Amino acid sequence: MNIELRFLQKAIDDKNYISFFYEDKKYDNAKALLLSEKKGLYLLKTATKEFKFEKIEKLKILKNRF
């Protein structure tokens, strides 16, 4: 597990909002709910959608909590 995944898992545990780009679309104040691994690929589940971690760019952990 790389450092970005560890920060993301910590954000999920602490219930922090996250911000990131996914396929050239920006997602602000997303509620990260679950980080799972399936067949070597990590999936991020948010309140609205599931994302493949390898396509996530410019991940930011926000100070705001939900």
N, CA, C and O atoms as a GROMACS GRO file, in nm:
protein
  264
    1MET      N    1   0.086  -0.118   0.000
    1MET     CA    2   0.000   0.000   0.000
    1MET      C    3   0.090   0.123   0.000
    1MET      O    4   0.175   0.138   0.087
    2ASN      N    5   0.070   0.211  -0.100
    2ASN     CA    6   0.155   0.329  -0.108
    2ASN      C    7   0.107   0.439  -0.014
    2ASN      O    8   0.004   0.424   0.053
    3ILE      N    9   0.181   0.548  -0.008
    3ILE     CA   10   0.154   0.654   0.088
    3ILE      C   11   0.020   0.723   0.062
    3ILE      O   12  -0.049   0.762   0.156
    4GLU      N   13  -0.018   0.739  -0.065
    4GLU     CA   14  -0.148   0.801  -0.096
    4GLU      C   15  -0.263   0.715  -0.044
    4GLU      O   16  -0.361   0.768   0.009
    5LEU      N   17  -0.250   0.585  -0.058
    5LEU     CA   18  -0.355   0.495  -0.007
    5LEU      C   19  -0.364   0.502   0.144
    5LEU      O   20  -0.474   0.496   0.200
    6ARG      N   21  -0.251   0.514   0.210
    6ARG     CA   22  -0.252   0.525   0.356
    6ARG      C   23  -0.318   0.654   0.402
    6ARG      O   24  -0.396   0.654   0.497
    7PHE      N   25  -0.287   0.765   0.335
    7PHE     CA   26  -0.351   0.892   0.369
    7PHE      C   27  -0.501   0.885   0.342
    7PHE      O   28  -0.580   0.938   0.420
    8LEU      N   29  -0.539   0.822   0.235
    8LEU     CA   30  -0.680   0.808   0.202
    8LEU      C   31  -0.752   0.722   0.307
    8LEU      O   32  -0.863   0.755   0.348
    9GLN      N   33  -0.690   0.613   0.349
    9GLN     CA   34  -0.750   0.528   0.452
    9GLN      C   35  -0.764   0.604   0.583
    9GLN      O   36  -0.864   0.587   0.654
   10LYS      N   37  -0.666   0.686   0.617
   10LYS     CA   38  -0.673   0.769   0.738
   10LYS      C   39  -0.788   0.869   0.727
   10LYS      O   40  -0.859   0.893   0.825
   11ALA      N   41  -0.806   0.928   0.610
   11ALA     CA   42  -0.916   1.022   0.587
   11ALA      C   43  -1.051   0.953   0.603
   11ALA      O   44  -1.145   1.010   0.658
   12ILE      N   45  -1.060   0.830   0.556
   12ILE     CA   46  -1.185   0.754   0.572
   12ILE      C   47  -1.211   0.725   0.719
   12ILE      O   48  -1.324   0.741   0.766
   13ASP      N   49  -1.108   0.684   0.791
   13ASP     CA   50  -1.122   0.655   0.933
   13ASP      C   51  -1.162   0.780   1.013
   13ASP      O   52  -1.243   0.772   1.105
   14ASP      N   53  -1.104   0.895   0.977
   14ASP     CA   54  -1.131   1.020   1.048
   14ASP      C   55  -1.254   1.093   0.995
   14ASP      O   56  -1.293   1.196   1.050
   15LYS      N   57  -1.314   1.042   0.889
   15LYS     CA   58  -1.433   1.100   0.825
   15LYS      C   59  -1.407   1.241   0.774
   15LYS      O   60  -1.485   1.332   0.798
   16ASN      N   61  -1.296   1.257   0.703
   16ASN     CA   62  -1.263   1.384   0.638
   16ASN      C   63  -1.317   1.382   0.495
   16ASN      O   64  -1.325   1.277   0.431
   17TYR      N   65  -1.352   1.501   0.447
   17TYR     CA   66  -1.388   1.514   0.306
   17TYR      C   67  -1.259   1.506   0.223
   17TYR      O   68  -1.150   1.534   0.273
   18ILE      N   69  -1.274   1.467   0.097
   18ILE     CA   70  -1.159   1.463   0.006
   18ILE      C   71  -1.194   1.539  -0.122
   18ILE      O   72  -1.311   1.561  -0.152
   19SER      N   73  -1.092   1.577  -0.194
   19SER     CA   74  -1.107   1.645  -0.322
   19SER      C   75  -1.009   1.581  -0.419
   19SER      O   76  -0.896   1.550  -0.381
   20PHE      N   77  -1.052   1.560  -0.546
   20PHE     CA   78  -0.964   1.495  -0.643
   20PHE      C   79  -1.018   1.515  -0.784
   20PHE      O   80  -1.132   1.557  -0.804
   21PHE      N   81  -0.933   1.484  -0.881
   21PHE     CA   82  -0.972   1.483  -1.022
   21PHE      C   83  -0.984   1.337  -1.066
   21PHE      O   84  -0.900   1.254  -1.030
   22TYR      N   85  -1.087   1.307  -1.143
   22TYR     CA   86  -1.109   1.172  -1.195
   22TYR      C   87  -1.153   1.187  -1.340
   22TYR      O   88  -1.261   1.240  -1.368
   23GLU      N   89  -1.070   1.140  -1.432
   23GLU     CA   90  -1.098   1.150  -1.575
   23GLU      C   91  -1.132   1.294  -1.614
   23GLU      O   92  -1.233   1.319  -1.680
   24ASP      N   93  -1.047   1.388  -1.572
   24ASP     CA   94  -1.058   1.531  -1.603
   24ASP      C   95  -1.182   1.598  -1.547
   24ASP      O   96  -1.223   1.703  -1.597
   25LYS      N   97  -1.243   1.540  -1.446
   25LYS     CA   98  -1.356   1.602  -1.379
   25LYS      C   99  -1.319   1.618  -1.232
   25LYS      O  100  -1.266   1.525  -1.171
   26LYS      N  101  -1.347   1.735  -1.175
   26LYS     CA  102  -1.310   1.762  -1.036
   26LYS      C  103  -1.425   1.725  -0.943
   26LYS      O  104  -1.541   1.757  -0.968
   27TYR      N  105  -1.391   1.657  -0.836
   27TYR     CA  106  -1.486   1.621  -0.731
   27TYR      C  107  -1.441   1.690  -0.603
   27TYR      O  108  -1.334   1.660  -0.550
   28ASP      N  109  -1.523   1.783  -0.553
   28ASP     CA  110  -1.494   1.857  -0.430
   28ASP      C  111  -1.582   1.807  -0.318
   28ASP      O  112  -1.697   1.767  -0.339
   29ASN      N  113  -1.529   1.809  -0.198
   29ASN     CA  114  -1.602   1.773  -0.078
   29ASN      C  115  -1.674   1.638  -0.090
   29ASN      O  116  -1.791   1.626  -0.054
   30ALA      N  117  -1.604   1.539  -0.141
   30ALA     CA  118  -1.659   1.405  -0.154
   30ALA      C  119  -1.644   1.332  -0.020
   30ALA      O  120  -1.541   1.343   0.045
   31LYS      N  121  -1.747   1.259   0.018
   31LYS     CA  122  -1.742   1.178   0.140
   31LYS      C  123  -1.683   1.042   0.106
   31LYS      O  124  -1.748   0.960   0.042
   32ALA      N  125  -1.560   1.019   0.148
   32ALA     CA  126  -1.495   0.890   0.125
   32ALA      C  127  -1.547   0.792   0.229
   32ALA      O  128  -1.534   0.815   0.349
   33LEU      N  129  -1.605   0.682   0.184
   33LEU     CA  130  -1.666   0.586   0.276
   33LEU      C  131  -1.588   0.457   0.291
   33LEU      O  132  -1.579   0.402   0.401
   34LEU      N  133  -1.529   0.405   0.181
   34LEU     CA  134  -1.465   0.275   0.186
   34LEU      C  135  -1.358   0.264   0.080
   34LEU      O  136  -1.376   0.308  -0.034
   35LEU      N  137  -1.246   0.204   0.118
   35LEU     CA  138  -1.138   0.174   0.024
   35LEU      C  139  -1.123   0.023   0.024
   35LEU      O  140  -1.090  -0.037   0.126
   36SER      N  141  -1.147  -0.040  -0.092
   36SER     CA  142  -1.141  -0.185  -0.100
   36SER      C  143  -1.047  -0.227  -0.212
   36SER      O  144  -1.019  -0.151  -0.304
   37GLU      N  145  -1.000  -0.352  -0.201
   37GLU     CA  146  -0.911  -0.407  -0.303
   37GLU      C  147  -0.978  -0.528  -0.366
   37GLU      O  148  -1.024  -0.618  -0.296
   38LYS      N  149  -0.982  -0.529  -0.499
   38LYS     CA  150  -1.037  -0.642  -0.573
   38LYS      C  151  -0.940  -0.677  -0.684
   38LYS      O  152  -0.918  -0.597  -0.775
   39LYS      N  153  -0.882  -0.793  -0.677
   39LYS     CA  154  -0.789  -0.844  -0.779
   39LYS      C  155  -0.673  -0.748  -0.802
   39LYS      O  156  -0.633  -0.725  -0.917
   40GLY      N  157  -0.619  -0.693  -0.695
   40GLY     CA  158  -0.503  -0.605  -0.706
   40GLY      C  159  -0.536  -0.461  -0.741
   40GLY      O  160  -0.446  -0.378  -0.749
   41LEU      N  161  -0.663  -0.430  -0.763
   41LEU     CA  162  -0.705  -0.294  -0.794
   41LEU      C  163  -0.779  -0.235  -0.674
   41LEU      O  164  -0.862  -0.302  -0.612
   42TYR      N  165  -0.748  -0.111  -0.644
   42TYR     CA  166  -0.814  -0.045  -0.532
   42TYR      C  167  -0.933   0.035  -0.583
   42TYR      O  168  -0.925   0.103  -0.685
   43LEU      N  169  -1.044   0.024  -0.511
   43LEU     CA  170  -1.166   0.097  -0.543
   43LEU      C  171  -1.202   0.187  -0.426
   43LEU      O  172  -1.200   0.146  -0.310
   44LEU      N  173  -1.235   0.311  -0.458
   44LEU     CA  174  -1.278   0.408  -0.358
   44LEU      C  175  -1.428   0.427  -0.372
   44LEU      O  176  -1.477   0.465  -0.478
   45LYS      N  177  -1.500   0.400  -0.264
   45LYS     CA  178  -1.644   0.421  -0.265
   45LYS      C  179  -1.673   0.550  -0.190
   45LYS      O  180  -1.631   0.568  -0.076
   46THR      N  181  -1.745   0.640  -0.257
   46THR     CA  182  -1.788   0.764  -0.195
   46THR      C  183  -1.939   0.758  -0.176
   46THR      O  184  -2.002   0.657  -0.208
   47ALA      N  185  -1.996   0.864  -0.126
   47ALA     CA  186  -2.140   0.868  -0.103
   47ALA      C  187  -2.219   0.865  -0.234
   47ALA      O  188  -2.337   0.829  -0.234
   48THR      N  189  -2.155   0.901  -0.345
   48THR     CA  190  -2.228   0.909  -0.471
   48THR      C  191  -2.185   0.806  -0.576
   48THR      O  192  -2.266   0.768  -0.660
   49LYS      N  193  -2.060   0.760  -0.572
   49LYS     CA  194  -2.007   0.681  -0.682
   49LYS      C  195  -1.886   0.600  -0.638
   49LYS      O  196  -1.829   0.625  -0.532
   50GLU      N  197  -1.847   0.500  -0.720
   50GLU     CA  198  -1.722   0.426  -0.698
   50GLU      C  199  -1.620   0.470  -0.801
   50GLU      O  200  -1.654   0.495  -0.917
   51PHE      N  201  -1.492   0.478  -0.757
   51PHE     CA  202  -1.385   0.523  -0.844
   51PHE      C  203  -1.270   0.424  -0.839
   51PHE      O  204  -1.242   0.365  -0.735
   52LYS      N  205  -1.203   0.406  -0.953
   52LYS     CA  206  -1.080   0.328  -0.958
   52LYS      C  207  -0.966   0.418  -0.911
   52LYS      O  208  -0.949   0.528  -0.964
   53PHE      N  209  -0.889   0.371  -0.814
   53PHE     CA  210  -0.787   0.456  -0.753
   53PHE      C  211  -0.679   0.497  -0.852
   53PHE      O  212  -0.627   0.608  -0.843
   54GLU      N  213  -0.644   0.410  -0.947
   54GLU     CA  214  -0.534   0.444  -1.037
   54GLU      C  215  -0.569   0.560  -1.130
   54GLU      O  216  -0.479   0.619  -1.190
   55LYS      N  217  -0.697   0.593  -1.144
   55LYS     CA  218  -0.738   0.704  -1.229
   55LYS      C  219  -0.756   0.834  -1.151
   55LYS      O  220  -0.782   0.939  -1.210
   56ILE      N  221  -0.743   0.829  -1.019
   56ILE     CA  222  -0.757   0.948  -0.936
   56ILE      C  223  -0.628   1.028  -0.941
   56ILE      O  224  -0.518   0.974  -0.926
   57GLU      N  225  -0.642   1.158  -0.963
   57GLU     CA  226  -0.528   1.248  -0.968
   57GLU      C  227  -0.548   1.362  -0.870
   57GLU      O  228  -0.661   1.398  -0.838
   58LYS      N  229  -0.438   1.420  -0.824
   58LYS     CA  230  -0.438   1.538  -0.736
   58LYS      C  231  -0.529   1.519  -0.616
   58LYS      O  232  -0.615   1.603  -0.589
   59LEU      N  233  -0.512   1.411  -0.544
   59LEU     CA  234  -0.592   1.380  -0.426
   59LEU      C  235  -0.554   1.474  -0.313
   59LEU      O  236  -0.436   1.492  -0.282
   60LYS      N  237  -0.655   1.535  -0.250
   60LYS     CA  238  -0.633   1.622  -0.134
   60LYS      C  239  -0.726   1.578  -0.023
   60LYS      O  240  -0.845   1.553  -0.044
   61ILE      N  241  -0.669   1.567   0.095
   61ILE     CA  242  -0.748   1.538   0.214
   61ILE      C  243  -0.784   1.672   0.277
   61ILE      O  244  -0.695   1.750   0.312
   62LEU      N  245  -0.911   1.700   0.292
   62LEU     CA  246  -0.956   1.828   0.345
   62LEU      C  247  -0.970   1.822   0.497
   62LEU      O  248  -0.988   1.714   0.553
   63LYS      N  249  -0.962   1.936   0.561
   63LYS     CA  250  -0.973   1.943   0.707
   63LYS      C  251  -1.117   1.926   0.754
   63LYS      O  252  -1.141   1.884   0.867
   64ASN      N  253  -1.212   1.959   0.669
   64ASN     CA  254  -1.353   1.949   0.706
   64ASN      C  255  -1.393   1.804   0.728
   64ASN      O  256  -1.346   1.714   0.659
   65ARG      N  257  -1.479   1.784   0.825
   65ARG     CA  258  -1.528   1.648   0.855
   65ARG      C  259  -1.678   1.641   0.834
   65ARG      O  260  -1.749   1.741   0.840
   66PHE      N  261  -1.723   1.520   0.810
   66PHE     CA  262  -1.868   1.498   0.797
   66PHE      C  263  -1.920   1.414   0.910
   66PHE      O  264  -2.039   1.386   0.915
   0.00000   0.00000   0.00000
